[in-house]
Amino acid sequence: MSRARTILLGLLLAVRAATAQEVPLRSEIAVTLEPASITVGDPVTATLSIELPAAAARAARFPDWTRGWGEAEVLEAGAVERRPSPSGELLVQKLRLTAFRTGEIPLPPVSLRWDGREDAAAATPAGLRLEVRSVLPAEAEALAPLPAEPPRALPVPSAALWAIGLLAAAVLAAAWAARRSGGREAGSAAAADLAPLPELVAALAALPLEDLVAGHRALSVAVRRFLGRTLGFPAVESTTREIERQLASRRLDPTWIQRGVRLLREADQVKFARRGTSSEELERRGAEALALATAIEAHLRPPEPAAAGAA
């Protein structure tokens, strides 16, 4: 009887040990987003963690993130950290995410499996979302009224202003000479050889102020050509929202992005919605385009420091 009791006790202990090692079915992976709300193109850190018994933790493998997480782009997936816990191991993985569409970006449930059983899996919570805001204070469809006073232009070094003035004079002189000699093809070829900033200067100098729709169309094309040639993407063929995403991905000054996209939005309003405007507004927008382009050019191609001892 004593032997039978011993065997029974041993069986009970074995069952208890097996039960203690059994992994709960459909466990949930805890996810924290920091910050939970970002602007377009900004990074966010997602921390995934789950506590598992030691045997399950050794076999667990986190998902392959190379295809992203829903509409969010996974910029970086860190190594899985394994930390001791009272009931086994705590598994932690950190991701760097971003998104290029405004609004709520769903992060669909992803599964973590630790053996061949279909029911031995964990998943991230359903309904997880990342809030992405535009770099603009309002959407294009609801542009705020223009301020009583036009915004002040970005500060530009006096040396850059002199260079732009001389460059504009040279471009205008070349265009006048080409027109006078009737060499339209030669003038077009010369314009095609211009660098992005001189080409923008020439285009802004030729804006048709008497036709406001055509003038804003030419302004929009000129700004898009400058951005496309300077940053290396097809800006002329892109929508304003796509340009916004491209600018955000370049990590430019957010103020430049906001002002540049707003400039294109205002031109879109005149071109497509026939929003009321004036030649003074067109001139102001042209000056704003030149100031922004000059700032971007100086940021991407800063002037070389003067040689030591130079006058």
C-alpha positions as CSV (number, residue, x, y, z in Angstrom):
1,M,0.0,0.0,0.0
2,S,2.8,2.3,0.9
3,R,4.5,1.5,-2.5
4,A,1.2,2.3,-4.4
5,R,0.9,5.5,-2.5
6,T,4.4,6.5,-3.4
7,I,3.8,5.7,-7.1
8,L,0.5,7.8,-7.0
9,L,2.3,10.7,-5.4
10,G,5.0,10.5,-8.0
11,L,2.4,10.6,-10.8
12,L,0.7,13.6,-9.2
13,L,4.0,15.5,-8.9
14,A,4.8,14.7,-12.6
15,V,1.4,16.0,-13.7
16,R,1.8,19.2,-11.6
17,A,5.3,19.7,-13.1
18,A,3.9,19.3,-16.6
19,T,1.0,21.6,-15.9
20,A,3.4,24.2,-14.5
21,Q,5.4,24.1,-17.8
22,E,2.4,24.2,-20.0
23,V,2.2,27.5,-21.9
24,P,-1.1,29.4,-21.7
25,L,-2.9,29.3,-25.0
26,R,-3.2,32.5,-27.1
27,S,-1.1,34.6,-24.8
28,E,-0.8,38.3,-25.6
29,I,2.3,40.2,-26.5
30,A,2.4,43.6,-24.7
31,V,3.2,46.5,-27.0
32,T,4.1,50.1,-26.0
33,L,4.5,52.9,-28.6
34,E,6.7,55.9,-27.7
35,P,5.5,58.3,-28.8
36,A,2.1,57.1,-29.8
37,S,1.5,60.1,-32.0
38,I,4.1,61.4,-34.6
39,T,4.3,63.6,-37.6
40,V,4.8,62.2,-41.1
41,G,8.2,60.4,-41.4
42,D,9.2,60.7,-37.8
43,P,10.4,57.6,-36.0
44,V,8.5,55.9,-33.1
45,T,9.8,53.1,-30.8
46,A,7.6,50.1,-30.4
47,T,8.6,47.7,-27.5
48,L,7.2,44.2,-27.6
49,S,7.4,42.0,-24.6
50,I,6.1,38.6,-23.4
51,E,6.8,36.4,-20.4
52,L,7.0,32.7,-21.1
53,P,8.2,29.5,-19.3
54,A,11.8,28.7,-19.9
55,A,11.2,25.9,-22.4
56,A,8.8,27.9,-24.5
57,A,11.1,31.0,-24.4
58,R,14.0,29.0,-25.7
59,A,11.9,28.0,-28.8
60,A,10.2,31.3,-29.4
61,R,10.9,33.3,-32.4
62,F,9.7,36.8,-33.1
63,P,8.2,37.6,-36.6
64,D,10.2,38.7,-39.7
65,W,9.8,42.4,-39.9
66,T,11.4,42.9,-43.4
67,R,7.9,43.6,-45.0
68,G,7.0,46.1,-42.3
69,W,4.1,46.1,-39.9
70,G,0.9,46.8,-41.8
71,E,1.3,50.2,-43.4
72,A,4.1,51.2,-41.0
73,E,7.6,50.9,-42.2
74,V,10.1,49.1,-39.9
75,L,13.3,51.1,-40.0
76,E,15.1,48.8,-37.6
77,A,14.4,45.6,-35.6
78,G,16.6,45.1,-32.6
79,A,17.8,41.8,-31.2
80,V,15.5,39.9,-28.9
81,E,16.5,40.4,-25.3
82,R,16.0,37.5,-22.8
83,R,15.7,38.5,-19.2
84,P,15.1,36.1,-16.2
85,S,11.6,36.3,-14.7
86,P,9.9,34.5,-11.8
87,S,8.0,32.2,-14.2
88,G,10.6,31.7,-16.9
89,E,12.0,34.4,-19.2
90,L,10.9,37.8,-20.3
91,L,11.4,38.3,-24.1
92,V,11.7,41.9,-25.3
93,Q,12.2,43.3,-28.8
94,K,12.3,47.0,-29.8
95,L,11.4,48.3,-33.3
96,R,11.8,51.7,-34.9
97,L,8.7,52.4,-37.0
98,T,7.6,55.3,-39.2
99,A,4.7,56.0,-41.6
100,F,4.1,58.4,-44.5
101,R,0.3,58.6,-44.5
102,T,-1.5,60.8,-42.1
103,G,-4.3,59.5,-39.9
104,E,-4.6,56.4,-37.8
105,I,-2.3,53.6,-39.1
106,P,-3.5,50.1,-38.0
107,L,-0.8,47.8,-36.6
108,P,-2.5,44.4,-37.3
109,P,-1.9,41.5,-34.8
110,V,1.3,39.5,-35.4
111,S,1.9,36.1,-34.0
112,L,4.8,34.6,-32.0
113,R,5.0,30.7,-32.0
114,W,7.2,28.6,-29.9
115,D,6.6,25.0,-31.1
116,G,4.7,23.1,-33.7
117,R,1.3,23.3,-32.1
118,E,-1.2,25.6,-33.7
119,D,-2.6,26.8,-30.4
120,A,0.7,27.5,-28.8
121,A,1.0,31.1,-30.0
122,A,1.0,34.7,-28.8
123,A,-0.3,37.7,-30.6
124,T,-0.1,41.5,-30.4
125,P,-3.3,43.2,-29.3
126,A,-6.1,43.8,-31.8
127,G,-6.9,47.4,-32.5
128,L,-3.4,48.7,-32.0
129,R,-2.9,52.0,-34.0
130,L,-0.3,54.6,-34.6
131,E,-1.5,58.2,-35.0
132,V,0.3,60.1,-37.7
133,R,-0.2,63.9,-38.1
134,S,0.6,66.1,-41.0
135,V,3.5,68.5,-40.9
136,L,1.0,71.2,-41.8
137,P,-1.2,72.8,-39.1
138,A,-4.3,72.0,-41.3
139,E,-5.1,69.8,-44.3
140,A,-4.9,71.3,-47.8
141,E,-8.7,71.2,-48.1
142,A,-9.0,73.7,-45.2
143,L,-6.2,76.2,-45.6
144,A,-6.3,78.8,-42.9
145,P,-6.8,82.4,-44.0
146,L,-3.7,84.3,-44.9
147,P,-2.2,86.4,-42.0
148,A,-2.7,90.1,-41.9
149,E,1.0,90.5,-42.6
150,P,2.9,88.2,-44.9
151,P,5.4,86.0,-43.1
152,R,8.9,87.2,-42.9
153,A,11.4,85.6,-45.3
154,L,14.0,83.3,-44.0
155,P,17.3,85.0,-43.1
156,V,19.7,84.8,-46.0
157,P,23.4,85.8,-45.8
158,S,24.2,89.0,-47.7
159,A,26.8,87.1,-49.7
160,A,24.1,84.7,-50.9
161,L,21.8,87.6,-51.8
162,W,24.6,89.2,-53.9
163,A,25.3,85.8,-55.6
164,I,21.5,85.4,-56.4
165,G,21.3,88.9,-57.7
166,L,24.3,88.5,-60.0
167,L,23.0,85.1,-61.1
168,A,19.6,86.4,-61.9
169,A,21.0,89.2,-63.9
170,A,23.2,86.8,-65.9
171,V,20.2,84.5,-66.5
172,L,18.0,87.4,-67.7
173,A,20.7,88.7,-69.9
174,A,21.2,85.3,-71.5
175,A,17.5,84.9,-72.0
176,W,17.2,88.4,-73.6
177,A,20.1,87.8,-75.9
178,A,18.6,84.4,-77.0
179,R,15.2,86.0,-77.6
180,R,16.7,88.9,-79.5
181,S,18.7,86.6,-81.8
182,G,15.7,84.4,-82.4
183,G,17.6,81.4,-81.0
184,R,14.8,79.7,-79.1
185,E,16.4,76.4,-79.3
186,A,19.7,77.8,-78.1
187,G,18.0,79.5,-75.2
188,S,16.2,76.2,-74.2
189,A,19.5,74.4,-74.3
190,A,21.2,77.0,-72.1
191,A,18.3,76.8,-69.6
192,A,18.6,73.0,-69.5
193,D,22.3,73.4,-68.5
194,L,21.5,75.6,-65.5
195,A,21.9,74.3,-62.0
196,P,18.6,73.9,-59.9
197,L,18.8,77.2,-58.1
198,P,19.7,79.4,-61.2
199,E,17.0,77.6,-63.1
200,L,14.5,78.5,-60.3
201,V,15.7,82.1,-60.4
202,A,15.1,82.3,-64.1
203,A,11.7,80.8,-63.9
204,L,10.6,83.1,-61.1
205,A,11.8,86.1,-63.1
206,A,9.6,85.0,-66.0
207,L,6.4,84.5,-64.0
208,P,3.4,85.9,-66.0
209,L,1.9,88.3,-63.4
210,E,-0.9,89.3,-65.7
211,D,-2.4,85.7,-65.8
212,L,-2.6,84.6,-62.2
213,V,-3.6,81.0,-62.9
214,A,-0.8,80.5,-65.4
215,G,1.5,82.3,-63.0
216,H,0.7,80.0,-60.1
217,R,1.0,77.0,-62.5
218,A,4.5,78.2,-63.5
219,L,5.4,78.8,-59.9
220,S,4.4,75.3,-58.9
221,V,6.3,73.7,-61.7
222,A,9.4,75.8,-60.9
223,V,9.4,74.9,-57.2
224,R,8.7,71.2,-58.0
225,R,11.6,71.1,-60.6
226,F,14.0,72.6,-58.0
227,L,13.0,70.1,-55.3
228,G,13.1,67.2,-57.7
229,R,16.5,68.1,-59.2
230,T,18.0,69.0,-55.8
231,L,16.7,66.0,-53.8
232,G,16.6,63.4,-56.6
233,F,12.9,62.4,-56.9
234,P,10.3,63.0,-59.6
235,A,8.6,66.0,-58.0
236,V,7.0,67.4,-61.1
237,E,5.0,64.2,-61.6
238,S,4.3,63.9,-57.8
239,T,1.3,65.1,-55.9
240,T,1.7,67.7,-53.2
241,R,1.1,65.0,-50.5
242,E,3.8,62.8,-52.1
243,I,6.2,65.7,-52.1
244,E,5.4,66.2,-48.4
245,R,6.4,62.6,-47.7
246,Q,9.6,63.0,-49.7
247,L,10.6,66.1,-47.8
248,A,9.9,64.5,-44.5
249,S,12.0,61.5,-45.3
250,R,15.0,63.8,-46.0
251,R,14.9,65.1,-42.5
252,L,14.9,68.7,-43.5
253,D,14.0,71.5,-41.1
254,P,10.3,70.9,-40.3
255,T,9.7,74.7,-40.7
256,W,11.0,74.5,-44.3
257,I,8.7,71.5,-45.0
258,Q,5.7,73.2,-43.6
259,R,6.3,76.4,-45.5
260,G,7.2,74.7,-48.8
261,V,4.2,72.4,-48.7
262,R,1.9,75.3,-47.8
263,L,3.3,77.2,-50.8
264,L,2.4,74.3,-53.1
265,R,-1.0,74.0,-51.5
266,E,-1.7,77.6,-52.1
267,A,-0.7,77.3,-55.8
268,D,-2.9,74.2,-56.0
269,Q,-5.9,76.1,-54.7
270,V,-5.4,78.8,-57.4
271,K,-4.8,76.2,-60.2
272,F,-7.6,73.8,-59.4
273,A,-10.1,75.5,-57.2
274,R,-9.7,79.0,-58.7
275,R,-9.1,80.5,-55.3
276,G,-9.0,84.3,-55.4
277,T,-5.6,85.8,-55.5
278,S,-3.6,88.8,-56.8
279,S,-0.4,89.7,-58.5
280,E,1.0,90.9,-55.2
281,E,0.3,87.4,-53.7
282,L,2.0,85.8,-56.6
283,E,5.1,88.0,-56.2
284,R,5.1,87.2,-52.5
285,R,4.9,83.5,-53.1
286,G,7.8,83.8,-55.6
287,A,9.9,85.5,-53.0
288,E,9.0,82.9,-50.5
289,A,10.0,80.1,-53.0
290,L,13.4,81.8,-53.6
291,A,14.0,82.2,-49.8
292,L,13.2,78.5,-49.1
293,A,15.2,77.3,-52.1
294,T,18.2,79.4,-51.0
295,A,18.0,78.0,-47.4
296,I,17.8,74.4,-48.7
297,E,20.7,74.9,-51.1
298,A,22.8,76.4,-48.3
299,H,21.9,73.5,-46.0
300,L,22.7,70.8,-48.6
301,R,25.8,72.5,-50.1
302,P,27.2,74.8,-47.5
303,P,29.9,77.3,-48.7
304,E,33.5,76.1,-48.3
305,P,35.3,78.0,-45.5
306,A,37.7,80.6,-46.7
307,A,41.3,79.6,-46.8
308,A,43.5,80.7,-43.9
309,G,45.1,84.0,-44.5
310,A,42.8,84.9,-47.3
311,A,41.8,88.6,-47.6
